[in-house]
């Protein structure tokens, strides 16, 4: 089914080696889903490039999410994997979901009911631990080995490399190539489309390390945008969720944060009937009290009006005196 692409991105693991994330960003990629955990013959392990990739990708300005490849065929094995996943994610803030990558043949061999139960178990644990969970798999696995109706409450990241998605149900993301080429990465890389902005739901639910700023309502207050610097505004209090740039001028302010959040004091304001966010920056934004400013302006105008009225009265009086003098002169000339 045709959908509108929200953002374009990639997903990576240690197999991509050392990534130049600034070049990836310059190539037009907007997000990265980064592997945090997989397993070997010795059991689950944290991907050795996870932390460096997630930090460097964010520093380059990409949104980030995570995934882990599951081999678990029992709940006990799933718990071992998830324990490491939670350890790897500790302290992180993710704008995209944490995906359970379920595609291994050992899980397919369990049958649809058991594979679906394991997927639901892992997704539920992530939810309970306040990580915004999603499921990754490929079309045939979803169609054959999972009861997707039971998993419909979680966003689906589907892989299909045929130029279209053969899965007929809803999906939020599409991995459309496993042999992509992106500047900054040596060799092949998975290419992805996201059709959904996950961040509002993540922030609203307090998922993925985000708690949100405490906002104080404002009345009779305007956000003033000034100066020559570019002033960006955002869909959420997150500098990676850019909605656009503001022109200099005044905007009705709704609320401001009681303290710093993600390094900034935030303001909610209205634009085009919608509420957006921007940061208070001394060289480009400030709050002004509308009522006080309006009253001061009104007092200034009233003072000017009073001065003008007095000047007009004085001018009129002088004009009356001059007219009387002219009449006296005319009378004298007529009677002379």
C-alpha positions in Angstrom: 0.0 0.0 0.0 1.3 3.5 -0.9 2.4 5.6 2.0 4.0 9.0 2.5 7.6 8.7 3.5 8.3 10.7 6.8 12.0 10.1 6.9 14.8 8.2 5.2 17.4 6.2 7.2 19.6 3.2 7.6 20.1 0.4 10.1 23.6 -0.7 11.1 25.6 -3.1 13.3 29.3 -3.9 13.9 29.5 -5.3 10.4 29.4 -1.7 9.0 32.7 -1.0 10.8 33.8 2.5 11.5 31.1 4.9 10.2 31.6 8.5 9.3 28.2 9.8 10.6 28.8 13.4 9.4 29.0 12.0 5.8 25.9 9.9 6.4 24.0 13.0 7.5 25.3 15.0 4.6 24.0 12.1 2.3 20.5 12.9 3.4 19.9 10.2 6.0 17.7 11.4 8.9 17.6 8.4 11.2 19.6 5.3 12.2 18.4 2.1 13.8 21.4 0.7 15.6 21.9 -2.9 16.8 22.4 -3.2 20.5 22.5 -6.9 21.1 22.9 -10.2 19.3 24.1 -13.7 20.2 27.0 -16.0 19.4 27.8 -19.6 20.4 28.7 -18.2 23.8 25.3 -16.5 24.3 24.0 -12.9 24.0 26.4 -10.0 23.8 26.2 -6.2 23.4 27.2 -5.1 20.0 30.7 -3.5 20.5 29.9 -0.6 18.2 26.5 0.2 19.7 27.5 3.0 22.0 29.9 4.7 19.7 27.4 4.5 16.8 24.5 5.9 18.8 26.5 8.8 20.2 28.2 9.7 16.9 24.9 9.4 15.0 23.2 11.7 17.4 26.1 14.2 17.4 25.8 14.3 13.6 22.1 15.3 13.9 20.4 12.0 13.1 17.5 10.6 15.1 18.2 7.1 16.6 16.5 3.9 17.4 17.7 0.4 18.3 17.2 -3.2 17.5 18.3 -6.6 18.8 18.5 -9.9 16.9 16.7 -12.6 18.8 17.5 -16.3 18.8 15.4 -17.0 21.8 13.2 -20.1 21.6 12.1 -20.0 25.2 11.1 -17.2 27.6 14.1 -17.9 29.7 16.4 -17.3 26.7 14.4 -14.2 25.8 15.0 -12.8 29.4 18.7 -13.3 29.0 18.7 -11.3 25.8 16.4 -8.6 27.2 18.6 -8.2 30.3 21.5 -7.2 28.0 19.3 -5.0 25.9 18.1 -3.0 28.9 21.8 -2.8 30.1 22.8 -1.4 26.7 20.0 1.1 26.5 20.5 2.5 30.0 20.9 6.2 29.9 20.0 6.5 26.2 17.3 8.7 24.6 15.8 7.3 21.4 13.5 9.0 18.9 12.7 5.7 17.2 11.5 2.4 18.7 13.5 -0.5 20.0 12.8 -3.3 17.6 12.7 -7.0 18.3 14.4 -8.5 15.2 12.6 -11.8 14.8 13.5 -13.7 11.6 15.7 -16.7 12.6 14.9 -20.1 11.3 15.1 -21.6 14.8 12.1 -19.5 15.9 10.2 -20.3 12.6 10.6 -24.0 13.5 8.6 -23.5 16.7 5.4 -22.9 14.8 3.2 -19.9 14.6 1.6 -20.0 18.0 4.9 -20.3 19.9 6.8 -17.8 17.8 3.9 -15.3 18.2 3.9 -15.8 22.0 7.7 -15.2 22.1 7.4 -12.0 20.1 4.5 -10.8 22.3 6.5 -11.6 25.4 9.6 -9.6 24.3 7.5 -6.6 23.2 5.6 -6.6 26.4 8.7 -6.6 28.5 10.2 -3.6 26.6 6.9 -1.8 27.0 6.9 -2.4 30.8 10.4 -1.1 31.0 9.3 2.1 29.2 11.0 1.4 25.9 8.8 2.1 22.9 8.8 -1.4 21.3 8.4 -2.5 17.7 8.7 -5.7 15.7 11.1 -6.2 12.8 10.8 -9.1 10.4 10.5 -9.9 6.7 7.4 -10.4 4.6 7.4 -14.2 4.4 8.1 -14.6 8.2 5.2 -12.3 9.0 2.9 -14.0 6.6 3.9 -17.6 7.5 5.3 -17.8 11.0 3.5 -15.1 13.0 -0.1 -14.3 13.9 0.2 -10.6 13.1 -3.3 -9.8 14.4 -2.0 -10.6 17.9 0.9 -8.3 17.4 -1.0 -5.4 15.8 -0.6 -3.1 18.8 3.1 -2.6 18.1 4.6 -0.8 15.0 6.0 -3.2 12.3 9.3 -2.7 10.6 9.0 -4.9 7.5 11.9 -6.0 5.2 11.1 -6.7 1.5 13.7 -6.1 -1.2 11.5 -6.5 -4.3 10.7 -2.9 -4.8 7.3 -3.3 -3.0 6.0 -4.8 0.3 4.3 -8.1 -0.1 2.9 -8.0 3.4 -0.8 -6.8 3.3 -1.2 -5.6 6.8 -0.2 -2.1 8.2 3.5 -1.3 8.7 5.3 1.8 10.0 8.7 1.3 8.4 10.1 -0.5 5.3 13.6 -1.9 4.9 13.7 -1.8 1.1 17.3 -2.8 0.5 20.1 -4.8 2.1 22.7 -3.8 -0.5 22.5 0.0 -0.3 25.4 2.4 -0.6 25.7 5.5 1.6 28.6 7.9 1.7 30.5 7.5 5.0 30.0 3.7 5.1 32.2 1.1 3.4 30.3 -1.7 1.8 26.6 -2.5 1.9 24.1 -1.1 4.3 20.4 -1.6 4.9 18.2 1.3 3.6 15.0 2.2 5.3 11.9 4.4 5.1 9.9 5.5 8.0 6.2 6.4 7.5 5.6 7.6 11.0 6.8 10.2 13.4 7.2 8.2 16.6 8.5 10.9 18.8 5.2 12.5 19.9 3.9 9.2 21.2 7.3 8.4 22.8 7.3 11.7 24.6 3.6 11.5 25.6 4.1 8.1 27.2 7.5 8.9 28.8 9.2 6.2 26.8 12.8 5.8 25.6 14.5 7.8 28.3 12.3 10.9 27.8 10.4 12.3 30.8 9.5 15.7 29.2 9.8 19.2 30.7 7.6 20.5 33.4 5.6 23.3 31.7 4.2 26.4 33.4 1.2 28.0 31.7 1.5 31.6 30.4 -1.1 34.3 29.9 -0.9 37.5 28.0 2.6 36.6 26.8 4.2 36.7 23.4 7.2 34.9 22.0 9.4 37.5 20.2 11.7 36.2 17.5 14.4 38.7 16.5 17.9 39.1 15.2 19.6 37.5 12.2 20.2 34.0 13.4 18.1 31.1 12.2 15.4 30.2 14.7 14.1 26.7 14.4 10.9 25.4 15.9 10.0 21.8 16.8 7.1 19.4 16.9 8.3 18.3 20.4 10.9 19.5 22.9 13.6 17.8 21.0 16.1 19.5 18.7 16.0 16.6 16.2 12.2 17.0 15.6 12.4 20.1 13.5 9.2 21.5 12.1 10.6 24.6 10.4 12.2 28.0 10.9 10.4 31.1 12.3 10.4 34.5 10.8 11.1 37.5 13.1 7.9 38.7 14.8 5.6 37.9 17.7 3.8 34.6 18.4 1.3 33.8 21.2 3.1 31.9 23.9 1.3 29.1 25.7 3.7 27.8 28.3 7.4 27.7 29.3 9.5 25.1 31.0 10.2 25.5 34.7 13.8 24.5 34.2 16.2 23.2 31.5 15.3 20.1 29.5 17.7 18.6 27.1 20.0 21.6 27.7 17.4 24.4 27.0 14.5 26.4 28.4 11.5 25.6 26.2 8.5 27.6 25.1 5.3 26.3 23.6 3.7 28.8 21.2 0.9 28.9 18.6 1.5 29.0 14.9 -1.2 28.4 12.3 -3.6 27.0 14.9 -1.1 24.4 16.1 1.1 24.4 19.2 4.9 24.0 18.6 8.1 24.2 20.7 11.2 26.4 20.5 14.1 27.1 22.8 14.7 30.4 24.6 18.0 31.7 23.2 19.3 35.1 24.2 20.4 36.1 20.7 17.1 35.3 18.9 14.1 34.6 21.2 12.5 36.1 24.3 9.2 36.3 26.1 7.4 39.6 26.4 4.4 40.4 28.6 1.7 41.4 26.1 -0.6 43.2 28.7 2.2 45.3 30.1 3.6 46.2 26.7 0.2 47.0 25.4 -0.6 49.2 28.4 2.7 51.0 28.1 2.2 51.6 24.4 -1.3 52.9 25.1 0.0 55.3 27.7 2.6 56.6 25.3 0.0 57.1 22.6 -2.4 58.8 25.0 0.5 61.2 26.1 1.2 62.0 22.5 -2.5 62.7 21.8 -2.7 65.0 24.8 0.3 67.0 23.7 -1.0 67.3 20.2 -4.4 68.4 21.4 -2.9 71.1 23.6 -0.8 72.3 20.7 -3.9 72.5 18.5 -5.8 74.4 21.2 -2.9 76.9 21.5 -2.7 77.2 17.7 -6.4 77.8 17.5 -6.3 80.5 20.2 -3.5 82.3 18.3 -5.5 82.0 15.1 -8.5 83.6 16.8 -6.4 86.5 18.1 -4.9 87.1 14.7 -8.4 87.1 13.1 -9.7 89.6 15.7 -6.7 91.9 15.0 -7.3 91.8 11.3 -11.0 92.7 11.8 -10.0 95.7 14.0 -7.6 96.9 11.3 -10.2 96.4 8.6 -12.7 98.4 10.7 -10.2 101.2 11.2 -9.4 101.5 7.5 -13.1 101.6 6.6 -13.8 104.4 9.0 -10.7 106.4 8.3 
